[in-house]
Each structure stands twice: as C-alpha cells, then as structure tokens.
C-alpha cells in the first residue's frame, strides 16, 4: 500500500482552508492526504507537531516540515508556481519564515476565521484523516 504525505492545516482559518482545497484540486499525482489541527489525528500527534498552528507536512518517510518549507514542498509536489518555488529555494527558509510568521499572525484579520471547521464535501472526505 502506498503511503502518502499528510498536510495538516488550521481548519478554522479561511486562508488555510482555501489552500487545502487548492492542493486537493492540484494533487494530480495523488501524493497528499489531509488533516487539520482540530482533528483527532493532530491531537494524537501533537508531540510531533509541537507548536505548529498553521501548516505542516508529515512526509511519508516520517519527517515533518513546517511553515515555508512545508509550502515549498507542497508547491514542488504539485508542480505549480515555478517562480515562487525558485525564489523560496534561493532564499533560506529562516528568512522566508519571518514573512510566513507575519502573514500567519494576521491571517484571521485579513482572511477571516470560521466558528468551527467547515463540513467537508464528499470529494474532500475521501482524502481526509480525522
């Protein structure tokens, strides 16, 4: 059985939910499964996720990537946005993470926040881990 990478995202964040749906649409190689930080899966793996609160990818090899590295990894796997991927690969992650952290800190103010995680359509539930 093929193992998949698992993207864990903030389920109440409107921007994070949009990213999740975008990845789902663009995951033509069926690389990813999904979960959110409000799920049982995330709660059971919080010792690995630690202080992550916006996005992380648990790779099939067991490695965990967060923040800019996680976004870069997802873009690379979906083979999308070549120019941003190139920029991210040239600029060290710790510098990109400064901008990432700033956007993450204001994401609810800019994009909004759901009261609860949205109920997923059937097409999304097939790849979602609760």
Secondary structure by P-SEA (a helix, b strand, c coil): cbbbbbbbcccccaaaaaaaaaaaaacccccccccccccaaaaaacccccccccccccccccccccaaaaaaaaaaaaccaaaaaaaaaaccaaaaaaaaaaaaaacccccccccccccccaaaaaaccc
